[in-house]
Amino acid sequence: MERTIVKRSLRKLALMAGTMFVTFGLAVVPAFANPSTTWTANPNPAAISGVNSGYMSLTAGVPLVCTQYSVQGSMYSAGGNPATVATLGTLTFGSIASPCQSALGGASFTASAPWRFVARDYNPATGVTSGYLEGVQLRVAVSACQFTTMGKASATYRNSTGILSVNSVPGELAVISALGCGATITTGTLPVLRGNFLIKIFGTSTAPILVGSNP
């Protein structure tokens, strides 16, 4: 009887482990044996604009959410690894009609530009470039609380959809100043930024293409 119970428990653990492996496997971006050193943008350079695809969230003590946001900048060819392949020169979060929100009420986001997309890996099978946004800086005001966060944020760009996906992990961003936020948000807070920009070549409905190679 005990042996049967042990076998059943082992099967359950194996199933759970397999499920966790699949779940986390979907989120892991593989590192390739020969990292790209040549990055080719088409067109080059490409003036780009982007709008929200879904919502952008900044979790810093409390979640802050923007359902409307936009970006303008450029994407271009580059060499090296890592390599800066895009500059986001204008970023706007929220609007009068659709302001950013939090559990404490309306929130305002002011970005200090530029943010730069730095490429690290390219997957030719999926057309996805993985890397990070550097120079990320946001000044946030919520009720009487004002704080500034800065650092970098993990990101990917997918050619087939034109989605620039921002998915930072704890420790990439840090609060560098906080006023009127009490113990909720302090200089020890490590915010997480997540959201998607739908990128197009400026004035068109076509996404730019970014390809990494190792000649």
N, C-alpha and C positions, 0 to 999 in steps of 0.2 A: 504493500500500500504506500509506504513512504517513498519507495523507489519510483512509483507511478507519479506521485505528487512532485518529486524532484524533476522528473522528465518534463512534466507539463510546465513547471516554472521555467525550466531552461528554454523550452520552446517559446514561451511568452517573451522572455528576455531577448532571444534571438530575433523574434519578430519586431520588437521595439527597437533593437539596435539597427536592424535593416531599415526600418522606417526612418529613424533619425539620420542614417547615412544618406538615404535618398533625399530627405528634406534639406540637410545641410549641403549635400552635393549640388543641388540646384543653385545654391547661393554662392558657391565657391567659384571664382574665376581662375582657370588653370594658368600656371606659369609655364611658358613654353621653353624648350631647351635652347632655342636660338632666338633670343629676344629681337624684336624689330629695331633696326637702326635707321631706316629710311621711312619717312611718313609722307604719303602723297595725298593731297587734298584735290578734289575735283568738284568745281573749278578751283583754281589756285591764283590768287586768294579768293575766298568766297565771302562776300558780305552776307551775314546771317541775321535772322530775327527768330524769335521763339516766343511761344505762349504756353500757358499752363496746360498740362495733360494730367488731369486729376488735381490733387492739392499738394501744397508745400507745407510741411510741418517742421517746426523747431521746438524740440522738447527740452526745456530748461527749467527744471523744478515743476513747471506746469506746461502742458502742450499749448503751443500757439500755432494757429492754422490760417493759411492764406489760400483762398480758392481762385484768386485771380492774380496773375503775375506775368511778367514779360521780360525779354532780354533782347539786346542787339549787340552785334560784335562782328568778329571775323574768324574764319577757319583757314589754315594755310599749311603748306608743305613744310617739313622740317627734318633735320637729321639728328641722330643721337638717341640715347635712351638713359634716363627719361628725356622727353622732348616736349616743349610747349607747342601745341598745335592749334589752339584757339584762344582768343581773347574776348571776354564778355565785358564790353565797355559800358553798357547801360543796363541796369537792372531795376525793375520796378515791382514792388510787392503791394497788393491791395489797391483799392480805388475808393473814391467817395461813395460809389454805388455798392461796392463790395469790399468793405474793409476787412483786414485780417482780424481774427477773433481769438479769444482765450476764455477760460473759465472765469477770469476776472473782468471780462468785458472786451471792448475793442482794443486792437493792438496796431501799432505802426512799426513798419520795418523800413529802415533806411540803409541801403547797401553802399559801401565804399568800393568804387570800381577802380581798376579792373579786377575781375576774377579771371584766372587763366586755367585752361584745361591742359593738364600734363599727361601725355600718353606713356604707358609702360608696356602693355601687351596688346597684341592683335590676334584674334582668332579668325582665320580665313574661312572656316566652316560656317561661322555664324555672322561674320562681318561686324564683330563687336570689338571695339577698342576699350580697354580698361586702363584706368589711371586715377587721377584725382584733380580736384579743383584746388588751386593754391591762391593765396591772397584773399580768402573769404573773410569778410568783415561785415557785421550787421549791428546796427544800433537799433535797439528795440525799446519801445515805450508802451507800458500797460498800466493804465490807471496812474498811480503815483510812483510806480516802479520804472526805472530806466536802467538799462544795462547794455554793455557792448560785448560781443563775442567775436573771436577771430581765430584763424588757423587754416586748416585745409579740410576737404571732404572727399571721400572716395566717390568715384563717378565712372560711368561707362557711356559710350556712344554707340548706337546701333544704326548701321547704314540703311537697313531695310525699312525702318520706321522713322528715322530722324530723331529718335528719342535720346536726349541727354539726361541720364538718370543719376540723381544725386542721392547717395546712400551712405552717409558718414557713420563712423563707429565711435563709441565713447573714447575720448582722449585726443581725437583729431582737432576738435574745437574746444576752446576754453573761454570762460567769462573773464575779461580783463578788468572790468569795472562794473560796479553795481551801486545804485543809489535808490533808497526808498523801497527796497525789495525785501527787507527783513531777512529772515533765515531761509526764505523760499529760494532765492537766487543770490548766490555769493560768488566771490572770486574762486571758490573751490568747485563751482558747478561746471560740469562737462556736458554741454548741449549736444544734441543729435539732430542733424538736418537731413530731411528726406523729401524728395519730390522729383517731378519729371518736367523737363522743358521739351516741347515739340519744336524742333529746329527745322527751318526752311532757308533756302537761298533767298535773300531779300527780294521782295516783290514777286515771288513765284510760289508755287505749291510743291516744289521739288526739294528734297533733302539733299544736302551736300554729301559726298562720299569721302570717307577717310580710310586709307589702306596702309597697313604697316608691312614692311618686308625687310629681309636681311640678305641683301645682294651678295 
